[in-house]
Amino acid sequence: MELKKINWNEVPTEQVTSSMTRKMVYGEKVMVTKLTFKDGFEVPLHQHENEQISEVISGTIRFWFGPNKEQEMDIHAGESVVIPGNLPHAALMIGDVVAMDTFSPPRQDWIDGTDDYLKK
């Protein structure tokens, strides 16, 4: 196995929508993503098998959890939340946001570009 050093400045940036970009680094069992969002960007209610850790670097992400968005939580710069696999969640960006999301296993829909729920 060849190990390589990764520089985030050299990882390709994907323009997901006019208000969202992402960079992805992943191995066999884990994926780390660096995301930027413009103020007001909404992630619709969705769920996935992958466990997710969202860390906010700047700005605030308002999350809703549960099939009927029963629980609301604001995650501010310097804070994180662990989202169990298969838990429905949605999000709203408050201010311009930079975040790091970690997934296990890697999000195959992000790798192959079938994540249409984000691109609407």
Jmol script that loads the backbone (N, CA, C; Angstrom):
load data "model"
ATOM      1  N   MET A   1       0.841  -1.180   0.000  1.00  0.00           N
ATOM      2  CA  MET A   1       0.000   0.000   0.000  1.00  0.00           C
ATOM      3  C   MET A   1       0.887   1.244   0.000  1.00  0.00           C
ATOM      4  N   GLU A   2       0.591   2.150  -0.908  1.00  0.00           N
ATOM      5  CA  GLU A   2       1.350   3.393  -0.976  1.00  0.00           C
ATOM      6  C   GLU A   2       0.602   4.480  -0.224  1.00  0.00           C
ATOM      7  N   LEU A   3       1.284   5.099   0.725  1.00  0.00           N
ATOM      8  CA  LEU A   3       0.700   6.211   1.473  1.00  0.00           C
ATOM      9  C   LEU A   3       1.089   7.510   0.798  1.00  0.00           C
ATOM     10  N   LYS A   4       0.142   8.433   0.724  1.00  0.00           N
ATOM     11  CA  LYS A   4       0.416   9.736   0.121  1.00  0.00           C
ATOM     12  C   LYS A   4      -0.054  10.840   1.053  1.00  0.00           C
ATOM     13  N   LYS A   5       0.711  11.890   1.062  1.00  0.00           N
ATOM     14  CA  LYS A   5       0.320  13.094   1.797  1.00  0.00           C
ATOM     15  C   LYS A   5      -0.688  13.841   0.930  1.00  0.00           C
ATOM     16  N   ILE A   6      -1.729  14.387   1.568  1.00  0.00           N
ATOM     17  CA  ILE A   6      -2.776  15.104   0.839  1.00  0.00           C
ATOM     18  C   ILE A   6      -2.773  16.555   1.288  1.00  0.00           C
ATOM     19  N   ASN A   7      -2.748  17.453   0.316  1.00  0.00           N
ATOM     20  CA  ASN A   7      -2.847  18.881   0.579  1.00  0.00           C
ATOM     21  C   ASN A   7      -4.236  19.325   0.121  1.00  0.00           C
ATOM     22  N   TRP A   8      -5.052  19.848   1.056  1.00  0.00           N
ATOM     23  CA  TRP A   8      -6.423  20.246   0.702  1.00  0.00           C
ATOM     24  C   TRP A   8      -6.443  21.248  -0.450  1.00  0.00           C
ATOM     25  N   ASN A   9      -5.404  22.076  -0.579  1.00  0.00           N
ATOM     26  CA  ASN A   9      -5.358  23.048  -1.674  1.00  0.00           C
ATOM     27  C   ASN A   9      -5.244  22.379  -3.039  1.00  0.00           C
ATOM     28  N   GLU A  10      -4.830  21.118  -3.066  1.00  0.00           N
ATOM     29  CA  GLU A  10      -4.670  20.390  -4.326  1.00  0.00           C
ATOM     30  C   GLU A  10      -5.823  19.428  -4.614  1.00  0.00           C
ATOM     31  N   VAL A  11      -6.735  19.277  -3.670  1.00  0.00           N
ATOM     32  CA  VAL A  11      -7.906  18.413  -3.869  1.00  0.00           C
ATOM     33  C   VAL A  11      -8.889  19.163  -4.766  1.00  0.00           C
ATOM     34  N   PRO A  12      -9.393  18.520  -5.825  1.00  0.00           N
ATOM     35  CA  PRO A  12     -10.333  19.215  -6.722  1.00  0.00           C
ATOM     36  C   PRO A  12     -11.573  19.705  -5.981  1.00  0.00           C
ATOM     37  N   THR A  13     -12.025  20.903  -6.354  1.00  0.00           N
ATOM     38  CA  THR A  13     -13.246  21.481  -5.788  1.00  0.00           C
ATOM     39  C   THR A  13     -14.395  21.204  -6.738  1.00  0.00           C
ATOM     40  N   GLU A  14     -15.443  20.597  -6.210  1.00  0.00           N
ATOM     41  CA  GLU A  14     -16.648  20.341  -7.000  1.00  0.00           C
ATOM     42  C   GLU A  14     -17.657  21.440  -6.704  1.00  0.00           C
ATOM     43  N   GLN A  15     -18.153  22.096  -7.748  1.00  0.00           N
ATOM     44  CA  GLN A  15     -19.202  23.104  -7.603  1.00  0.00           C
ATOM     45  C   GLN A  15     -20.531  22.350  -7.659  1.00  0.00           C
ATOM     46  N   VAL A  16     -21.080  21.993  -6.498  1.00  0.00           N
ATOM     47  CA  VAL A  16     -22.290  21.162  -6.426  1.00  0.00           C
ATOM     48  C   VAL A  16     -23.499  21.965  -6.896  1.00  0.00           C
ATOM     49  N   THR A  17     -23.626  23.190  -6.396  1.00  0.00           N
ATOM     50  CA  THR A  17     -24.661  24.139  -6.835  1.00  0.00           C
ATOM     51  C   THR A  17     -23.995  25.514  -6.824  1.00  0.00           C
ATOM     52  N   SER A  18     -24.737  26.536  -7.201  1.00  0.00           N
ATOM     53  CA  SER A  18     -24.157  27.889  -7.164  1.00  0.00           C
ATOM     54  C   SER A  18     -23.860  28.325  -5.727  1.00  0.00           C
ATOM     55  N   SER A  19     -24.426  27.622  -4.734  1.00  0.00           N
ATOM     56  CA  SER A  19     -24.250  27.996  -3.329  1.00  0.00           C
ATOM     57  C   SER A  19     -23.484  26.974  -2.503  1.00  0.00           C
ATOM     58  N   MET A  20     -22.927  25.933  -3.158  1.00  0.00           N
ATOM     59  CA  MET A  20     -22.237  24.876  -2.400  1.00  0.00           C
ATOM     60  C   MET A  20     -21.062  24.328  -3.183  1.00  0.00           C
ATOM     61  N   THR A  21     -19.918  24.205  -2.485  1.00  0.00           N
ATOM     62  CA  THR A  21     -18.765  23.489  -3.044  1.00  0.00           C
ATOM     63  C   THR A  21     -18.342  22.408  -2.074  1.00  0.00           C
ATOM     64  N   ARG A  22     -17.629  21.408  -2.601  1.00  0.00           N
ATOM     65  CA  ARG A  22     -17.088  20.378  -1.723  1.00  0.00           C
ATOM     66  C   ARG A  22     -15.794  19.808  -2.284  1.00  0.00           C
ATOM     67  N   LYS A  23     -14.973  19.357  -1.351  1.00  0.00           N
ATOM     68  CA  LYS A  23     -13.755  18.624  -1.640  1.00  0.00           C
ATOM     69  C   LYS A  23     -13.859  17.320  -0.859  1.00  0.00           C
ATOM     70  N   MET A  24     -13.418  16.213  -1.457  1.00  0.00           N
ATOM     71  CA  MET A  24     -13.560  14.910  -0.810  1.00  0.00           C
ATOM     72  C   MET A  24     -12.229  14.176  -0.777  1.00  0.00           C
ATOM     73  N   VAL A  25     -11.936  13.604   0.376  1.00  0.00           N
ATOM     74  CA  VAL A  25     -10.807  12.696   0.543  1.00  0.00           C
ATOM     75  C   VAL A  25     -11.387  11.448   1.190  1.00  0.00           C
ATOM     76  N   TYR A  26     -11.117  10.281   0.599  1.00  0.00           N
ATOM     77  CA  TYR A  26     -11.698   9.074   1.171  1.00  0.00           C
ATOM     78  C   TYR A  26     -10.821   7.862   0.929  1.00  0.00           C
ATOM     79  N   GLY A  27     -11.006   6.917   1.832  1.00  0.00           N
ATOM     80  CA  GLY A  27     -10.359   5.622   1.733  1.00  0.00           C
ATOM     81  C   GLY A  27     -11.436   4.567   1.610  1.00  0.00           C
ATOM     82  N   GLU A  28     -11.137   3.391   2.071  1.00  0.00           N
ATOM     83  CA  GLU A  28     -12.084   2.279   1.974  1.00  0.00           C
ATOM     84  C   GLU A  28     -13.218   2.413   2.993  1.00  0.00           C
ATOM     85  N   LYS A  29     -12.922   2.929   4.183  1.00  0.00           N
ATOM     86  CA  LYS A  29     -13.905   2.911   5.262  1.00  0.00           C
ATOM     87  C   LYS A  29     -14.334   4.273   5.782  1.00  0.00           C
ATOM     88  N   VAL A  30     -13.686   5.348   5.351  1.00  0.00           N
ATOM     89  CA  VAL A  30     -14.028   6.669   5.882  1.00  0.00           C
ATOM     90  C   VAL A  30     -13.831   7.731   4.799  1.00  0.00           C
ATOM     91  N   MET A  31     -14.636   8.784   4.885  1.00  0.00           N
ATOM     92  CA  MET A  31     -14.562   9.921   3.956  1.00  0.00           C
ATOM     93  C   MET A  31     -14.564  11.204   4.774  1.00  0.00           C
ATOM     94  N   VAL A  32     -13.687  12.150   4.409  1.00  0.00           N
ATOM     95  CA  VAL A  32     -13.666  13.475   5.008  1.00  0.00           C
ATOM     96  C   VAL A  32     -13.932  14.469   3.882  1.00  0.00           C
ATOM     97  N   THR A  33     -14.843  15.405   4.122  1.00  0.00           N
ATOM     98  CA  THR A  33     -15.183  16.396   3.100  1.00  0.00           C
ATOM     99  C   THR A  33     -15.066  17.798   3.675  1.00  0.00           C
ATOM    100  N   LYS A  34     -14.609  18.714   2.836  1.00  0.00           N
ATOM    101  CA  LYS A  34     -14.558  20.131   3.196  1.00  0.00           C
ATOM    102  C   LYS A  34     -15.610  20.829   2.347  1.00  0.00           C
ATOM    103  N   LEU A  35     -16.549  21.495   3.009  1.00  0.00           N
ATOM    104  CA  LEU A  35     -17.716  22.064   2.342  1.00  0.00           C
ATOM    105  C   LEU A  35     -17.791  23.568   2.563  1.00  0.00           C
ATOM    106  N   THR A  36     -18.252  24.288   1.543  1.00  0.00           N
ATOM    107  CA  THR A  36     -18.577  25.708   1.706  1.00  0.00           C
ATOM    108  C   THR A  36     -20.009  25.921   1.235  1.00  0.00           C
ATOM    109  N   PHE A  37     -20.731  26.753   1.969  1.00  0.00           N
ATOM    110  CA  PHE A  37     -22.124  27.058   1.648  1.00  0.00           C
ATOM    111  C   PHE A  37     -22.342  28.558   1.743  1.00  0.00           C
ATOM    112  N   LYS A  38     -23.191  29.084   0.889  1.00  0.00           N
ATOM    113  CA  LYS A  38     -23.615  30.476   1.005  1.00  0.00           C
ATOM    114  C   LYS A  38     -24.787  30.558   1.980  1.00  0.00           C
ATOM    115  N   ASP A  39     -24.914  31.715   2.606  1.00  0.00           N
ATOM    116  CA  ASP A  39     -26.002  31.976   3.550  1.00  0.00           C
ATOM    117  C   ASP A  39     -27.345  31.593   2.934  1.00  0.00           C
ATOM    118  N   GLY A  40     -28.163  30.886   3.697  1.00  0.00           N
ATOM    119  CA  GLY A  40     -29.504  30.526   3.253  1.00  0.00           C
ATOM    120  C   GLY A  40     -29.602  29.197   2.517  1.00  0.00           C
ATOM    121  N   PHE A  41     -28.459  28.551   2.223  1.00  0.00           N
ATOM    122  CA  PHE A  41     -28.518  27.262   1.530  1.00  0.00           C
ATOM    123  C   PHE A  41     -29.238  26.250   2.410  1.00  0.00           C
ATOM    124  N   GLU A  42     -30.134  25.480   1.795  1.00  0.00           N
ATOM    125  CA  GLU A  42     -30.889  24.466   2.528  1.00  0.00           C
ATOM    126  C   GLU A  42     -30.545  23.073   2.035  1.00  0.00           C
ATOM    127  N   VAL A  43     -30.306  22.185   2.980  1.00  0.00           N
ATOM    128  CA  VAL A  43     -30.150  20.763   2.676  1.00  0.00           C
ATOM    129  C   VAL A  43     -31.487  20.123   3.019  1.00  0.00           C
ATOM    130  N   PRO A  44     -32.191  19.552   2.020  1.00  0.00           N
ATOM    131  CA  PRO A  44     -33.514  18.989   2.302  1.00  0.00           C
ATOM    132  C   PRO A  44     -33.436  17.764   3.209  1.00  0.00           C
ATOM    133  N   LEU A  45     -34.571  17.435   3.804  1.00  0.00           N
ATOM    134  CA  LEU A  45     -34.652  16.259   4.668  1.00  0.00           C
ATOM    135  C   LEU A  45     -34.229  15.025   3.875  1.00  0.00           C
ATOM    136  N   HIS A  46     -33.298  14.273   4.430  1.00  0.00           N
ATOM    137  CA  HIS A  46     -32.783  13.067   3.780  1.00  0.00           C
ATOM    138  C   HIS A  46     -32.188  12.168   4.861  1.00  0.00           C
ATOM    139  N   GLN A  47     -31.845  10.978   4.472  1.00  0.00           N
ATOM    140  CA  GLN A  47     -31.146  10.076   5.385  1.00  0.00           C
ATOM    141  C   GLN A  47     -30.261   9.161   4.564  1.00  0.00           C
ATOM    142  N   HIS A  48     -29.277   8.572   5.235  1.00  0.00           N
ATOM    143  CA  HIS A  48     -28.336   7.665   4.582  1.00  0.00           C
ATOM    144  C   HIS A  48     -27.802   6.710   5.632  1.00  0.00           C
ATOM    145  N   GLU A  49     -27.300   5.593   5.156  1.00  0.00           N
ATOM    146  CA  GLU A  49     -26.787   4.573   6.074  1.00  0.00           C
ATOM    147  C   GLU A  49     -25.531   5.033   6.802  1.00  0.00           C
ATOM    148  N   ASN A  50     -24.844   6.023   6.247  1.00  0.00           N
ATOM    149  CA  ASN A  50     -23.543   6.430   6.756  1.00  0.00           C
ATOM    150  C   ASN A  50     -23.665   7.203   8.058  1.00  0.00           C
ATOM    151  N   GLU A  51     -22.836   6.848   9.042  1.00  0.00           N
ATOM    152  CA  GLU A  51     -22.700   7.681  10.219  1.00  0.00           C
ATOM    153  C   GLU A  51     -21.994   8.958   9.783  1.00  0.00           C
ATOM    154  N   GLN A  52     -22.358  10.097  10.346  1.00  0.00           N
ATOM    155  CA  GLN A  52     -21.835  11.386   9.909  1.00  0.00           C
ATOM    156  C   GLN A  52     -21.427  12.213  11.118  1.00  0.00           C
ATOM    157  N   ILE A  53     -20.271  12.855  11.011  1.00  0.00           N
ATOM    158  CA  ILE A  53     -19.869  13.862  11.992  1.00  0.00           C
ATOM    159  C   ILE A  53     -19.730  15.173  11.233  1.00  0.00           C
ATOM    160  N   SER A  54     -20.491  16.173  11.634  1.00  0.00           N
ATOM    161  CA  SER A  54     -20.413  17.499  11.017  1.00  0.00           C
ATOM    162  C   SER A  54     -19.740  18.451  11.988  1.00  0.00           C
ATOM    163  N   GLU A  55     -18.679  19.101  11.503  1.00  0.00           N
ATOM    164  CA  GLU A  55     -17.941  20.084  12.288  1.00  0.00           C
ATOM    165  C   GLU A  55     -18.031  21.425  11.577  1.00  0.00           C
ATOM    166  N   VAL A  56     -18.481  22.444  12.281  1.00  0.00           N
ATOM    167  CA  VAL A  56     -18.603  23.775  11.686  1.00  0.00           C
ATOM    168  C   VAL A  56     -17.316  24.556  11.965  1.00  0.00           C
ATOM    169  N   ILE A  57     -16.698  25.046  10.895  1.00  0.00           N
ATOM    170  CA  ILE A  57     -15.473  25.837  11.000  1.00  0.00           C
ATOM    171  C   ILE A  57     -15.832  27.323  11.124  1.00  0.00           C
ATOM    172  N   SER A  58     -16.794  27.780  10.311  1.00  0.00           N
ATOM    173  CA  SER A  58     -17.272  29.165  10.415  1.00  0.00           C
ATOM    174  C   SER A  58     -18.738  29.206  10.017  1.00  0.00           C
ATOM    175  N   GLY A  59     -19.459  30.176  10.579  1.00  0.00           N
ATOM    176  CA  GLY A  59     -20.895  30.266  10.346  1.00  0.00           C
ATOM    177  C   GLY A  59     -21.648  29.369  11.322  1.00  0.00           C
ATOM    178  N   THR A  60     -22.909  29.128  11.018  1.00  0.00           N
ATOM    179  CA  THR A  60     -23.779  28.287  11.851  1.00  0.00           C
ATOM    180  C   THR A  60     -24.617  27.406  10.939  1.00  0.00           C
ATOM    181  N   ILE A  61     -24.784  26.146  11.331  1.00  0.00           N
ATOM    182  CA  ILE A  61     -25.705  25.245  10.636  1.00  0.00           C
ATOM    183  C   ILE A  61     -26.845  24.913  11.594  1.00  0.00           C
ATOM    184  N   ARG A  62     -28.062  25.188  11.167  1.00  0.00           N
ATOM    185  CA  ARG A  62     -29.246  24.785  11.927  1.00  0.00           C
ATOM    186  C   ARG A  62     -29.697  23.448  11.370  1.00  0.00           C
ATOM    187  N   PHE A  63     -29.658  22.421  12.220  1.00  0.00           N
ATOM    188  CA  PHE A  63     -30.093  21.082  11.834  1.00  0.00           C
ATOM    189  C   PHE A  63     -31.468  20.797  12.409  1.00  0.00           C
ATOM    190  N   TRP A  64     -32.220  19.983  11.689  1.00  0.00           N
ATOM    191  CA  TRP A  64     -33.447  19.383  12.191  1.00  0.00           C
ATOM    192  C   TRP A  64     -33.275  17.879  12.058  1.00  0.00           C
ATOM    193  N   PHE A  65     -33.670  17.152  13.100  1.00  0.00           N
ATOM    194  CA  PHE A  65     -33.518  15.701  13.120  1.00  0.00           C
ATOM    195  C   PHE A  65     -34.868  15.031  13.331  1.00  0.00           C
ATOM    196  N   GLY A  66     -35.028  13.875  12.719  1.00  0.00           N
ATOM    197  CA  GLY A  66     -36.250  13.095  12.847  1.00  0.00           C
ATOM    198  C   GLY A  66     -37.106  13.214  11.604  1.00  0.00           C
ATOM    199  N   PRO A  67     -38.001  12.233  11.381  1.00  0.00           N
ATOM    200  CA  PRO A  67     -38.820  12.230  10.171  1.00  0.00           C
ATOM    201  C   PRO A  67     -39.734  13.441  10.049  1.00  0.00           C
ATOM    202  N   ASN A  68     -40.097  14.044  11.181  1.00  0.00           N
ATOM    203  CA  ASN A  68     -40.933  15.245  11.172  1.00  0.00           C
ATOM    204  C   ASN A  68     -40.171  16.455  11.697  1.00  0.00           C
ATOM    205  N   LYS A  69     -38.846  16.388  11.634  1.00  0.00           N
ATOM    206  CA  LYS A  69     -37.962  17.474  12.105  1.00  0.00           C
ATOM    207  C   LYS A  69     -38.258  17.826  13.568  1.00  0.00           C
ATOM    208  N   GLU A  70     -38.448  16.794  14.403  1.00  0.00           N
ATOM    209  CA  GLU A  70     -38.838  17.005  15.801  1.00  0.00           C
ATOM    210  C   GLU A  70     -37.788  17.737  16.619  1.00  0.00           C
ATOM    211  N   GLN A  71     -36.508  17.520  16.324  1.00  0.00           N
ATOM    212  CA  GLN A  71     -35.452  18.125  17.134  1.00  0.00           C
ATOM    213  C   GLN A  71     -34.679  19.143  16.302  1.00  0.00           C
ATOM    214  N   GLU A  72     -34.496  20.335  16.854  1.00  0.00           N
ATOM    215  CA  GLU A  72     -33.734  21.400  16.189  1.00  0.00           C
ATOM    216  C   GLU A  72     -32.470  21.667  16.985  1.00  0.00           C
ATOM    217  N   MET A  73     -31.348  21.884  16.280  1.00  0.00           N
ATOM    218  CA  MET A  73     -30.076  22.133  16.950  1.00  0.00           C
ATOM    219  C   MET A  73     -29.211  23.052  16.086  1.00  0.00           C
ATOM    220  N   ASP A  74     -28.697  24.124  16.671  1.00  0.00           N
ATOM    221  CA  ASP A  74     -27.761  25.001  15.979  1.00  0.00           C
ATOM    222  C   ASP A  74     -26.338  24.585  16.333  1.00  0.00           C
ATOM    223  N   ILE A  75     -25.516  24.379  15.306  1.00  0.00           N
ATOM    224  CA  ILE A  75     -24.110  24.032  15.484  1.00  0.00           C
ATOM    225  C   ILE A  75     -23.301  25.239  15.013  1.00  0.00           C
ATOM    226  N   HIS A  76     -22.534  25.818  15.929  1.00  0.00           N
ATOM    227  CA  HIS A  76     -21.761  27.035  15.663  1.00  0.00           C
ATOM    228  C   HIS A  76     -20.298  26.686  15.403  1.00  0.00           C
ATOM    229  N   ALA A  77     -19.539  27.670  14.950  1.00  0.00           N
ATOM    230  CA  ALA A  77     -18.111  27.476  14.702  1.00  0.00           C
ATOM    231  C   ALA A  77     -17.446  26.854  15.931  1.00  0.00           C
ATOM    232  N   GLY A  78     -16.658  25.813  15.704  1.00  0.00           N
ATOM    233  CA  GLY A  78     -15.975  25.122  16.792  1.00  0.00           C
ATOM    234  C   GLY A  78     -16.782  23.992  17.406  1.00  0.00           C
ATOM    235  N   GLU A  79     -17.999  23.775  16.919  1.00  0.00           N
ATOM    236  CA  GLU A  79     -18.856  22.709  17.453  1.00  0.00           C
ATOM    237  C   GLU A  79     -19.079  21.627  16.402  1.00  0.00           C
ATOM    238  N   SER A  80     -19.424  20.441  16.887  1.00  0.00           N
ATOM    239  CA  SER A  80     -19.690  19.286  16.024  1.00  0.00           C
ATOM    240  C   SER A  80     -20.938  18.570  16.504  1.00  0.00           C
ATOM    241  N   VAL A  81     -21.478  17.729  15.623  1.00  0.00           N
ATOM    242  CA  VAL A  81     -22.587  16.851  15.987  1.00  0.00           C
ATOM    243  C   VAL A  81     -22.352  15.503  15.306  1.00  0.00           C
ATOM    244  N   VAL A  82     -22.658  14.422  16.019  1.00  0.00           N
ATOM    245  CA  VAL A  82     -22.583  13.080  15.454  1.00  0.00           C
ATOM    246  C   VAL A  82     -24.001  12.672  15.064  1.00  0.00           C
ATOM    247  N   ILE A  83     -24.187  12.352  13.790  1.00  0.00           N
ATOM    248  CA  ILE A  83     -25.501  11.980  13.271  1.00  0.00           C
ATOM    249  C   ILE A  83     -25.481  10.485  12.973  1.00  0.00           C
ATOM    250  N   PRO A  84     -26.269   9.691  13.718  1.00  0.00           N
ATOM    251  CA  PRO A  84     -26.279   8.246  13.476  1.00  0.00           C
ATOM    252  C   PRO A  84     -26.790   7.907  12.071  1.00  0.00           C
ATOM    253  N   GLY A  85     -26.347   6.790  11.550  1.00  0.00           N
ATOM    254  CA  GLY A  85     -26.836   6.335  10.255  1.00  0.00           C
ATOM    255  C   GLY A  85     -28.347   6.183  10.268  1.00  0.00           C
ATOM    256  N   ASN A  86     -28.974   6.482   9.130  1.00  0.00           N
ATOM    257  CA  ASN A  86     -30.412   6.335   8.901  1.00  0.00           C
ATOM    258  C   ASN A  86     -31.295   7.293   9.700  1.00  0.00           C
ATOM    259  N   LEU A  87     -30.710   8.304  10.360  1.00  0.00           N
ATOM    260  CA  LEU A  87     -31.518   9.313  11.051  1.00  0.00           C
ATOM    261  C   LEU A  87     -31.856  10.425  10.050  1.00  0.00           C
ATOM    262  N   PRO A  88     -33.141  10.651   9.758  1.00  0.00           N
ATOM    263  CA  PRO A  88     -33.500  11.743   8.851  1.00  0.00           C
ATOM    264  C   PRO A  88     -33.014  13.081   9.411  1.00  0.00           C
ATOM    265  N   HIS A  89     -32.472  13.927   8.518  1.00  0.00           N
ATOM    266  CA  HIS A  89     -32.000  15.245   8.942  1.00  0.00           C
ATOM    267  C   HIS A  89     -32.050  16.225   7.778  1.00  0.00           C
ATOM    268  N   ALA A  90     -32.180  17.499   8.131  1.00  0.00           N
ATOM    269  CA  ALA A  90     -32.188  18.612   7.181  1.00  0.00           C
ATOM    270  C   ALA A  90     -31.340  19.711   7.804  1.00  0.00           C
ATOM    271  N   ALA A  91     -30.951  20.700   6.977  1.00  0.00           N
ATOM    272  CA  ALA A  91     -30.094  21.760   7.514  1.00  0.00           C
ATOM    273  C   ALA A  91     -30.316  23.072   6.771  1.00  0.00           C
ATOM    274  N   LEU A  92     -30.046  24.164   7.471  1.00  0.00           N
ATOM    275  CA  LEU A  92     -30.091  25.517   6.914  1.00  0.00           C
ATOM    276  C   LEU A  92     -28.800  26.219   7.311  1.00  0.00           C
ATOM    277  N   MET A  93     -28.151  26.858   6.330  1.00  0.00           N
ATOM    278  CA  MET A  93     -26.928  27.607   6.604  1.00  0.00           C
ATOM    279  C   MET A  93     -27.291  29.024   7.051  1.00  0.00           C
ATOM    280  N   ILE A  94     -26.740  29.406   8.187  1.00  0.00           N
ATOM    281  CA  ILE A  94     -26.964  30.742   8.735  1.00  0.00           C
ATOM    282  C   ILE A  94     -25.636  31.485   8.628  1.00  0.00           C
ATOM    283  N   GLY A  95     -25.570  32.411   7.691  1.00  0.00           N
ATOM    284  CA  GLY A  95     -24.304  33.033   7.336  1.00  0.00           C
ATOM    285  C   GLY A  95     -23.573  32.119   6.357  1.00  0.00           C
ATOM    286  N   ASP A  96     -22.494  32.611   5.775  1.00  0.00           N
ATOM    287  CA  ASP A  96     -21.664  31.755   4.934  1.00  0.00           C
ATOM    288  C   ASP A  96     -21.011  30.721   5.849  1.00  0.00           C
ATOM    289  N   VAL A  97     -20.993  29.478   5.416  1.00  0.00           N
ATOM    290  CA  VAL A  97     -20.547  28.377   6.267  1.00  0.00           C
ATOM    291  C   VAL A  97     -19.393  27.631   5.614  1.00  0.00           C
ATOM    292  N   VAL A  98     -18.400  27.293   6.435  1.00  0.00           N
ATOM    293  CA  VAL A  98     -17.366  26.322   6.070  1.00  0.00           C
ATOM    294  C   VAL A  98     -17.499  25.195   7.085  1.00  0.00           C
ATOM    295  N   ALA A  99     -17.570  23.964   6.582  1.00  0.00           N
ATOM    296  CA  ALA A  99     -17.760  22.818   7.465  1.00  0.00           C
ATOM    297  C   ALA A  99     -16.935  21.640   6.972  1.00  0.00           C
ATOM    298  N   MET A 100     -16.660  20.728   7.887  1.00  0.00           N
ATOM    299  CA  MET A 100     -16.020  19.458   7.562  1.00  0.00           C
ATOM    300  C   MET A 100     -17.008  18.363   7.946  1.00  0.00           C
ATOM    301  N   ASP A 101     -17.325  17.494   6.999  1.00  0.00           N
ATOM    302  CA  ASP A 101     -18.175  16.340   7.288  1.00  0.00           C
ATOM    303  C   ASP A 101     -17.347  15.074   7.116  1.00  0.00           C
ATOM    304  N   THR A 102     -17.487  14.172   8.068  1.00  0.00           N
ATOM    305  CA  THR A 102     -16.826  12.871   8.015  1.00  0.00           C
ATOM    306  C   THR A 102     -17.907  11.810   7.953  1.00  0.00           C
ATOM    307  N   PHE A 103     -17.733  10.840   7.068  1.00  0.00           N
ATOM    308  CA  PHE A 103     -18.715   9.775   6.876  1.00  0.00           C
ATOM    309  C   PHE A 103     -18.047   8.409   6.969  1.00  0.00           C
ATOM    310  N   SER A 104     -18.760   7.474   7.549  1.00  0.00           N
ATOM    311  CA  SER A 104     -18.330   6.081   7.529  1.00  0.00           C
ATOM    312  C   SER A 104     -19.560   5.218   7.315  1.00  0.00           C
ATOM    313  N   PRO A 105     -19.550   4.364   6.283  1.00  0.00           N
ATOM    314  CA  PRO A 105     -18.555   4.285   5.218  1.00  0.00           C
ATOM    315  C   PRO A 105     -18.642   5.519   4.316  1.00  0.00           C
ATOM    316  N   PRO A 106     -17.710   5.667   3.340  1.00  0.00           N
ATOM    317  CA  PRO A 106     -17.765   6.803   2.415  1.00  0.00           C
ATOM    318  C   PRO A 106     -19.119   6.886   1.707  1.00  0.00           C
ATOM    319  N   ARG A 107     -19.534   8.098   1.370  1.00  0.00           N
ATOM    320  CA  ARG A 107     -20.804   8.330   0.674  1.00  0.00           C
ATOM    321  C   ARG A 107     -20.637   7.995  -0.806  1.00  0.00           C
ATOM    322  N   GLN A 108     -21.097   6.838  -1.211  1.00  0.00           N
ATOM    323  CA  GLN A 108     -20.970   6.424  -2.607  1.00  0.00           C
ATOM    324  C   GLN A 108     -21.736   7.359  -3.539  1.00  0.00           C
ATOM    325  N   ASP A 109     -22.897   7.886  -3.073  1.00  0.00           N
ATOM    326  CA  ASP A 109     -23.673   8.808  -3.916  1.00  0.00           C
ATOM    327  C   ASP A 109     -22.912  10.112  -4.166  1.00  0.00           C
ATOM    328  N   TRP A 110     -22.062  10.523  -3.243  1.00  0.00           N
ATOM    329  CA  TRP A 110     -21.241  11.719  -3.467  1.00  0.00           C
ATOM    330  C   TRP A 110     -20.098  11.395  -4.421  1.00  0.00           C
ATOM    331  N   ILE A 111     -19.536  10.205  -4.289  1.00  0.00           N
ATOM    332  CA  ILE A 111     -18.416   9.805  -5.150  1.00  0.00           C
ATOM    333  C   ILE A 111     -18.878   9.681  -6.601  1.00  0.00           C
ATOM    334  N   ASP A 112     -20.041   9.055  -6.809  1.00  0.00           N
ATOM    335  CA  ASP A 112     -20.486   8.819  -8.192  1.00  0.00           C
ATOM    336  C   ASP A 112     -21.435   9.899  -8.728  1.00  0.00           C
ATOM    337  N   GLY A 113     -21.753  10.919  -7.892  1.00  0.00           N
ATOM    338  CA  GLY A 113     -22.542  12.059  -8.369  1.00  0.00           C
ATOM    339  C   GLY A 113     -24.033  11.825  -8.453  1.00  0.00           C
ATOM    340  N   THR A 114     -24.548  10.804  -7.750  1.00  0.00           N
ATOM    341  CA  THR A 114     -25.984  10.522  -7.790  1.00  0.00           C
ATOM    342  C   THR A 114     -26.748  11.178  -6.628  1.00  0.00           C
ATOM    343  N   ASP A 115     -26.135  12.141  -5.980  1.00  0.00           N
ATOM    344  CA  ASP A 115     -26.736  12.812  -4.824  1.00  0.00           C
ATOM    345  C   ASP A 115     -27.659  13.943  -5.273  1.00  0.00           C
ATOM    346  N   ASP A 116     -28.697  13.590  -6.030  1.00  0.00           N
ATOM    347  CA  ASP A 116     -29.598  14.585  -6.617  1.00  0.00           C
ATOM    348  C   ASP A 116     -30.328  15.425  -5.573  1.00  0.00           C
ATOM    349  N   TYR A 117     -30.529  14.911  -4.372  1.00  0.00           N
ATOM    350  CA  TYR A 117     -31.261  15.660  -3.342  1.00  0.00           C
ATOM    351  C   TYR A 117     -30.568  17.005  -3.042  1.00  0.00           C
ATOM    352  N   LEU A 118     -29.252  17.083  -3.231  1.00  0.00           N
ATOM    353  CA  LEU A 118     -28.519  18.324  -2.952  1.00  0.00           C
ATOM    354  C   LEU A 118     -28.555  19.308  -4.115  1.00  0.00           C
ATOM    355  N   LYS A 119     -28.826  18.823  -5.306  1.00  0.00           N
ATOM    356  CA  LYS A 119     -28.639  19.625  -6.514  1.00  0.00           C
ATOM    357  C   LYS A 119     -29.918  20.281  -7.022  1.00  0.00           C
ATOM    358  N   LYS A 120     -30.998  20.173  -6.255  1.00  0.00           N
ATOM    359  CA  LYS A 120     -32.288  20.734  -6.682  1.00  0.00           C
ATOM    360  C   LYS A 120     -32.373  22.211  -6.401  1.00  0.00           C
TER     361      LYS A 120
END
end "model"
wireframe off; spacefill off
backbone 0.3
color backbone group
